[in-house]
Structure formats: structure tokens, C-alpha cells
Amino acid sequence: MANGADTAATGVHADRGDIVISVDAMGGDRGPAAVVAGLAISAARHPGVRYLIHGDEATLSPLVARQAGLSSLVRIVHAERVVTMHDKPSQVMRSGAGTSMWSTIDSVKAGEAQAAVSCGNTGALMAVSMLRLRKVAGVNRPAIACLWPSRNPGGFNVMLDVGAGVEAEAEDLLQFATMGAAYARNGLSLKRPRVGLLNVGTEEHKGRAELRTAHDRMLEAAEAGGFDFVGFVEGGDIPSDRVDVIVTDGFTGNVALKTGEGTAKLVSDFLKEALGSGLLPKIGALLAMGSLKRLQRRIDPRRVNGGVFLGLNGTVVKSHGSADETGVAAAIGLAVQLARSGFVDRLAARVASTGRTGQDAAVAASEDGTKA
Amino acid sequence: MANGADTAATGVHADRGDIVISVDAMGGDRGPAAVVAGLAISAARHPGVRYLIHGDEATLSPLVARQAGLSSLVRIVHAERVVTMHDKPSQVMRSGAGTSMWSTIDSVKAGEAQAAVSCGNTGALMAVSMLRLRKVAGVNRPAIACLWPSRNPGGFNVMLDVGAGVEAEAEDLLQFATMGAAYARNGLSLKRPRVGLLNVGTEEHKGRAELRTAHDRMLEAAEAGGFDFVGFVEGGDIPSDRVDVIVTDGFTGNVALKTGEGTAKLVSDFLKEALGSGLLPKIGALLAMGSLKRLQRRIDPRRVNGGVFLGLNGTVVKSHGSADETGVAAAIGLAVQLARSGFVDRLAARVASTGRTGQDAAVAASEDGTKA
């Protein structure tokens, strides 16, 4: 397993370990072709990484064969059945064995892969992941963390929970802070992430009772959790540079995430309309094309594709259901990075540490790579 | 009082009634000069409307005198004290008499004005408004409604509550639906607004228990409330054209509002950076200037400045604290429009109607101008 220094976010890396990623090829809106194409992009970016891909072998074999050099890196694991977007999580928990999603998670459970990626049904994926991988000792409520384009030097902030649950008690929010900080260290290479608690104002008397309790608990736990607590933050701070990790319950986080995506889409559609009408604007847009493309890249949701499930005994990355090959490649790249950093073990150590504050600083310190 | 046909959103109107707007000149971040300048813009747009402005007379007199023709439309009501952004609502409720904010609301209470506008502290303004104007019979929890740029033909959707409270029961959400629909009829000139309930998914089994209860109650109440209920909507639907009124609790609404504003600001800052670097992009931006300005106007938060307090015996419009004269003029314009439409009486009738479904359709029908 690589050490803490190996947390670069993108680009081609020399492989330093025996990394295997388990990929669900089915269940996305664009079908297995988009997943295999994304896998080919990822394979070029991360030489040496190998893949297990789960789904219908007769469909997958020719798709893999078509991509030069991919066959040697990929092993297809045949799965008859597919979880659809309409399947209820409870159904899938009862009778999901034999689906490509279940098989994808089981490879991580069996230790054959270090991380899993799926474009499938979020609720079902969380249910299967919890059932098969189980929660990390000390974690009450797992969370889904997303990356959010921001003004920070690295270009992204982390927000959680964005939809694993629909509520959270003060203690859950505290665990989200610890887990989110661990993710920011391993996923964004931040030594000491700044954590903020989402509220409707920054004054300490504002908001719901559980938020005021969580506020005080986070102040106490920041040292053991290896983060700086910046206090309450507001919706406008999510893309700002005053915070790295935004903590909230799954309901609020999900609404905020979709509101942000919807607003960015609205503004960029309005921009297209504005530049598409009239000759001068069209010529202007043509001249500014390079810059506009860079802008689009900067706010492109496909680049930050990948919600990470935190608090389970295994790394699971949920890709957007509608992800194309670019989006799938981003999600797989995130899984590779987290697998390399030994993220799951580090997160577990950190949760154990903040749960028993002060008792095992040595375990916590090892997460930062200061001890082996 | 004008009839239901008079609900045009902008532009110069001939005055059809004896409309007086009560304006708090103090308490905004930019001071009374911005408020008086905004008032002058509004006076030009809405001939015949008169204004009471509340604050320090020695400061206000020269500001008013400087604007040609304004003196004859304005009466200054002297108030010694000012509510600051740091005053707690509870303090202001106890000892706020004598402040410009209190005086502004009292003019509406006394019937000297039909609507109030303030740039001051939101919590204090809501507290004073509730204390002095009292809730409409049948309303448990007032709400603040905002306008949101959208793909709808009118260019805006309504969202509430965006911060009067931090939670809401199912019955509160139902009242928000009724009040929001009434606002959309009188503020956006929509005959039969489409109401959606904000949730983390559109399937009926999703979300918190109170949302599922509210969902069923809204289905039942839609007919009496004069709206179409479109069911659950998600964050991405807020700026969409599938809904006109988005209902949520004050915590979620406030986070969504600030997240949307923050995201729009981020994208437009990124756009400016993209167009400001390099010669070709700069020339391109110059050629596209007109279109880019129209875009900026379309997403300019100052144009939709004005959160309206719903559920009180009087119309109160909260302007952004940082509003400049353009923003203040927009907030005053909204107050003029709602005063002209007799909004408060109509909302009260509608709330009474949905509270006792089926008993007084005649009262409700009068809101649409179908009965005098």
C-alpha cells in the first residue's frame, strides 16, 4: 500500500502497488459501452492498475476486445442480472445476489479489489454496500461525500452527506466531520482540512438544536480528528475558499448539491443562448472559444463525478447514472487514488481515534504518513 | 384597490389607487443614500405612488431634496434609533419601539401604508412584523418567499420558506403551498400556479415522514388552494419550467437559496476570469458585450431583490442588506405591485378557504378577480 505522500489528484502515475478496481459495467443510463470506454481512459492514465468488470460476459467481451491493450488488464466476472434504477433498495438487499452490482461489491469484500465503482441506483448501491461490507467500527451512519468546484487552490471542496440518509444527529455530524476530513486528506491531499458545519447563519446561536450541539462537539474533536473547525458556514460558502469540508445532513446536502448543479446548468444555458444570437456575439464567442471551453471544463460536473461512500469497510465510488466515458474515467480515477492511499484503513483509524479522544493519537498520526 | 388584472411585473404603470409604501431608510449596509436613490427610481416607474420614509430626519431631508420631484411624493417620519445587523430579534422585540424599522411596520399596522420595505436585519424585521402585524387567522408559521430565476416564460419561480423559521411540520408546508400559490398569482400573474414539494427524489416513498404526509395533504388541498400540485421536486428543478412554486422548510430553503446565489456568482466570476485573459478572448468578449450584459441582467440577484413575508396582516418586503439603488428599487416595485393587487386580503381569504376545504369557495374565487 502506498504511503501518505501519494495523493496527487490526476495525471499519469507510475504504479506502486498491486491495485485492483472492481467495476460494475451494468446499470448506468448509457449501458456497458460507456463504462468500458471510461475504463480504457482510466487504464491509459493509471498504468499497472488492473480491473475486475462485472456484468454479462457475452456483452462485455467484445467491448473489451475492441479497446487496444485492455484485455490484459481486465478480468470479466460474469453476472446474469442487473439492478435497475427502479429497483427498491430493500428488494435488492433481499434478492440482489447474482446482480453485477452485488458481485462488484463482493470482490471488495473478498479482498480481490481495493475499491468498487458503479453507475447504478444509488439507494441500492448503498444498501448492498452496507450489507456486504458492513460499517466501520464506531460509525453509526455512513455518508456520501461529493467534490464541489470551489475557489480553493485545488479547485474543489468536499461536501457530505449528500444523500446516504435524510437526517443526522449531532454525533452523526461529528463523524461526518472526521470522515470528511480523512477523505480531504487522502482525496485532495490537504494536510489539515478546514471543516465547516452548514447552517442558515454563521452566528453561534443560529439554526436547529442538533447543529449547536454538533458545533461544540466539533470544536472539541478537531485536534484528534486532524482538522481545523471553522464553525458554521452558509450555502454561499460551499464553493468558497474559507472551508475545505462542508458537513450537513443527507437531506440538506442532497438538495444543495442538486440546486448547485441546476444553477450552474441554468447559467451556462443562458450563456449559450446569449452567445448564440446575433452575428457579433457569435464572432465574439468564436474568438473567446478557448477560454469558454476552459470555463466549461472548470464547471463540468463530469470531472468531479464520483460520490464516495464513507464509513464502510471498503471504498465504494458512486458514479452519476448518466455518466459518459469521461465521467466514468473520473470516478474510476478517484477509486484508484483512494485505493493507493490506503484510505479505508486510515479512515477507520481516525474514527477510532476521535471516538476515544486522546487515547490513541499514535493511530491517528499514522494516517498522515508520519508513522508507518 | 385595483382588481386582479393589474399584476404586470415591471414597467411604468398609470396609478389606479391610493398606494402608499412605507420604507425603512436605515439599517441597510449602504445607508440611507442608497435607499433614497432607489426610491427615486421607483417613483419614476410608478407615478402616483406615495411614500413614507422612516429614519433620521436631518439625514433624510437633504437626500430627498436632492432628487428632483421626490419631495412632493415623500413624507419623512422621524425615528431616532436604528436596528443594526447585530441586534438580536428578541432584543428588538422588547425595546425596538422608536427605531426606523418599528416605525416602518407601524405605518402598515395603522393603515397609513399598504406595504413596508426594509433592508435591515431579517430576523429582527420578521420579529417586529409578527409582533405588530400579527399572523393571519389560520396561519401557524409565517414564511419568507423569494423569486428565483427560472426557465419559465415569466423568468421566475417562487420558493418558500427561505428563512422565517428553521423547520416545518406537514401542516406548515401545506400552508406554505397555499400562501406561495397566492403570491405567484398576485406577484407573477399566474392563474393557476404549479406547486412542488422539495425532496431528495421524486418517488412518493422518498424523504422524511413529514414530507410524505405533506405530499398527500397538498394533493387534497390543491383544488381549494387554486393550484396544481406536481408532487415532489428536486434541487435541480428549482430553476426549471416544470414548477412555479417550490415549497420547503426555512432551513432547507435558506441553504438552497444561498447555494444557488453562490454557484451563480462562482460561474460568473469564472466566466470573467476566462474572458479577461488573453487578447482573443478579450476582443471576443467585447464583440459579445451586449449579449453578456443581457445574460448578467438575467441572473442579476438585484433584479429579484425582495423576500416577501407571507402570512401576516400586512405586506412586508425584505430587501437584501447589501442592496444598492437598483436592488432597493426592485424591492419597492414588488411592494407596489402587491399593494395594488390587494394581496394580503386575498391571501387571507385563500388560507381561510383551504383550512375549511369546500366551505367557502366563493371567498377563494374572489382572489382571482372572478368576483368583486
HADDOCK unambig.tbl for C-alpha pairs under 7 A between the chains (distance, minus, plus):
assign (segid A and resid 166 and name CA) (segid B and resid 207 and name CA) 6.31 0.50 0.50
assign (segid A and resid 166 and name CA) (segid B and resid 208 and name CA) 6.55 0.50 0.50
assign (segid A and resid 200 and name CA) (segid B and resid 251 and name CA) 6.35 0.50 0.50
assign (segid A and resid 200 and name CA) (segid B and resid 254 and name CA) 6.17 0.50 0.50
assign (segid A and resid 200 and name CA) (segid B and resid 255 and name CA) 6.30 0.50 0.50
assign (segid A and resid 207 and name CA) (segid B and resid 166 and name CA) 6.33 0.50 0.50
assign (segid A and resid 208 and name CA) (segid B and resid 166 and name CA) 6.57 0.50 0.50
assign (segid A and resid 234 and name CA) (segid B and resid 255 and name CA) 6.67 0.50 0.50
assign (segid A and resid 234 and name CA) (segid B and resid 258 and name CA) 7.00 0.50 0.50
assign (segid A and resid 235 and name CA) (segid B and resid 255 and name CA) 4.80 0.50 0.50
assign (segid A and resid 235 and name CA) (segid B and resid 256 and name CA) 6.69 0.50 0.50
assign (segid A and resid 235 and name CA) (segid B and resid 258 and name CA) 4.56 0.50 0.50
assign (segid A and resid 235 and name CA) (segid B and resid 259 and name CA) 4.17 0.50 0.50
assign (segid A and resid 236 and name CA) (segid B and resid 258 and name CA) 4.83 0.50 0.50
assign (segid A and resid 236 and name CA) (segid B and resid 259 and name CA) 4.97 0.50 0.50
assign (segid A and resid 236 and name CA) (segid B and resid 261 and name CA) 6.63 0.50 0.50
assign (segid A and resid 236 and name CA) (segid B and resid 262 and name CA) 4.32 0.50 0.50
assign (segid A and resid 238 and name CA) (segid B and resid 259 and name CA) 6.98 0.50 0.50
assign (segid A and resid 239 and name CA) (segid B and resid 262 and name CA) 6.97 0.50 0.50
assign (segid A and resid 239 and name CA) (segid B and resid 263 and name CA) 6.97 0.50 0.50
assign (segid A and resid 251 and name CA) (segid B and resid 200 and name CA) 6.36 0.50 0.50
assign (segid A and resid 252 and name CA) (segid B and resid 252 and name CA) 5.86 0.50 0.50
assign (segid A and resid 254 and name CA) (segid B and resid 200 and name CA) 6.18 0.50 0.50
assign (segid A and resid 255 and name CA) (segid B and resid 200 and name CA) 6.30 0.50 0.50
assign (segid A and resid 255 and name CA) (segid B and resid 234 and name CA) 6.67 0.50 0.50
assign (segid A and resid 255 and name CA) (segid B and resid 235 and name CA) 4.82 0.50 0.50
assign (segid A and resid 255 and name CA) (segid B and resid 256 and name CA) 6.80 0.50 0.50
assign (segid A and resid 256 and name CA) (segid B and resid 235 and name CA) 6.70 0.50 0.50
assign (segid A and resid 256 and name CA) (segid B and resid 255 and name CA) 6.79 0.50 0.50
assign (segid A and resid 256 and name CA) (segid B and resid 256 and name CA) 5.40 0.50 0.50
assign (segid A and resid 256 and name CA) (segid B and resid 259 and name CA) 6.26 0.50 0.50
assign (segid A and resid 258 and name CA) (segid B and resid 234 and name CA) 6.99 0.50 0.50
assign (segid A and resid 258 and name CA) (segid B and resid 235 and name CA) 4.56 0.50 0.50
assign (segid A and resid 258 and name CA) (segid B and resid 236 and name CA) 4.82 0.50 0.50
assign (segid A and resid 259 and name CA) (segid B and resid 235 and name CA) 4.16 0.50 0.50
assign (segid A and resid 259 and name CA) (segid B and resid 236 and name CA) 4.95 0.50 0.50
assign (segid A and resid 259 and name CA) (segid B and resid 238 and name CA) 6.99 0.50 0.50
assign (segid A and resid 259 and name CA) (segid B and resid 256 and name CA) 6.26 0.50 0.50
assign (segid A and resid 259 and name CA) (segid B and resid 260 and name CA) 6.12 0.50 0.50
assign (segid A and resid 260 and name CA) (segid B and resid 259 and name CA) 6.11 0.50 0.50
assign (segid A and resid 260 and name CA) (segid B and resid 260 and name CA) 5.56 0.50 0.50
assign (segid A and resid 260 and name CA) (segid B and resid 263 and name CA) 5.81 0.50 0.50
assign (segid A and resid 261 and name CA) (segid B and resid 236 and name CA) 6.61 0.50 0.50
assign (segid A and resid 262 and name CA) (segid B and resid 236 and name CA) 4.30 0.50 0.50
assign (segid A and resid 262 and name CA) (segid B and resid 239 and name CA) 6.95 0.50 0.50
assign (segid A and resid 263 and name CA) (segid B and resid 239 and name CA) 6.94 0.50 0.50
assign (segid A and resid 263 and name CA) (segid B and resid 260 and name CA) 5.81 0.50 0.50
assign (segid A and resid 263 and name CA) (segid B and resid 263 and name CA) 6.59 0.50 0.50
assign (segid A and resid 263 and name CA) (segid B and resid 264 and name CA) 6.36 0.50 0.50
assign (segid A and resid 264 and name CA) (segid B and resid 263 and name CA) 6.36 0.50 0.50
assign (segid A and resid 264 and name CA) (segid B and resid 264 and name CA) 6.32 0.50 0.50
assign (segid A and resid 264 and name CA) (segid B and resid 267 and name CA) 6.71 0.50 0.50
assign (segid A and resid 267 and name CA) (segid B and resid 264 and name CA) 6.72 0.50 0.50
assign (segid A and resid 270 and name CA) (segid B and resid 295 and name CA) 6.47 0.50 0.50
assign (segid A and resid 271 and name CA) (segid B and resid 295 and name CA) 6.39 0.50 0.50
assign (segid A and resid 274 and name CA) (segid B and resid 291 and name CA) 4.99 0.50 0.50
assign (segid A and resid 274 and name CA) (segid B and resid 292 and name CA) 6.47 0.50 0.50
assign (segid A and resid 274 and name CA) (segid B and resid 295 and name CA) 6.27 0.50 0.50
assign (segid A and resid 275 and name CA) (segid B and resid 288 and name CA) 6.72 0.50 0.50
assign (segid A and resid 275 and name CA) (segid B and resid 291 and name CA) 6.29 0.50 0.50
assign (segid A and resid 280 and name CA) (segid B and resid 287 and name CA) 5.34 0.50 0.50
assign (segid A and resid 280 and name CA) (segid B and resid 288 and name CA) 5.99 0.50 0.50
assign (segid A and resid 281 and name CA) (segid B and resid 287 and name CA) 5.68 0.50 0.50
assign (segid A and resid 281 and name CA) (segid B and resid 288 and name CA) 3.84 0.50 0.50
assign (segid A and resid 281 and name CA) (segid B and resid 291 and name CA) 6.48 0.50 0.50
assign (segid A and resid 283 and name CA) (segid B and resid 284 and name CA) 6.83 0.50 0.50
assign (segid A and resid 284 and name CA) (segid B and resid 283 and name CA) 6.82 0.50 0.50
assign (segid A and resid 284 and name CA) (segid B and resid 284 and name CA) 3.46 0.50 0.50
assign (segid A and resid 284 and name CA) (segid B and resid 285 and name CA) 5.78 0.50 0.50
assign (segid A and resid 284 and name CA) (segid B and resid 287 and name CA) 4.84 0.50 0.50
assign (segid A and resid 284 and name CA) (segid B and resid 288 and name CA) 5.05 0.50 0.50
assign (segid A and resid 285 and name CA) (segid B and resid 284 and name CA) 5.79 0.50 0.50
assign (segid A and resid 285 and name CA) (segid B and resid 288 and name CA) 6.83 0.50 0.50
assign (segid A and resid 287 and name CA) (segid B and resid 280 and name CA) 5.35 0.50 0.50
assign (segid A and resid 287 and name CA) (segid B and resid 281 and name CA) 5.70 0.50 0.50
assign (segid A and resid 287 and name CA) (segid B and resid 284 and name CA) 4.86 0.50 0.50
assign (segid A and resid 288 and name CA) (segid B and resid 275 and name CA) 6.76 0.50 0.50
assign (segid A and resid 288 and name CA) (segid B and resid 280 and name CA) 5.99 0.50 0.50
assign (segid A and resid 288 and name CA) (segid B and resid 281 and name CA) 3.85 0.50 0.50
assign (segid A and resid 288 and name CA) (segid B and resid 284 and name CA) 5.05 0.50 0.50
assign (segid A and resid 288 and name CA) (segid B and resid 285 and name CA) 6.83 0.50 0.50
assign (segid A and resid 291 and name CA) (segid B and resid 274 and name CA) 4.99 0.50 0.50
assign (segid A and resid 291 and name CA) (segid B and resid 275 and name CA) 6.28 0.50 0.50
assign (segid A and resid 291 and name CA) (segid B and resid 281 and name CA) 6.47 0.50 0.50
assign (segid A and resid 292 and name CA) (segid B and resid 274 and name CA) 6.48 0.50 0.50
assign (segid A and resid 295 and name CA) (segid B and resid 270 and name CA) 6.47 0.50 0.50
assign (segid A and resid 295 and name CA) (segid B and resid 271 and name CA) 6.38 0.50 0.50
assign (segid A and resid 295 and name CA) (segid B and resid 274 and name CA) 6.25 0.50 0.50
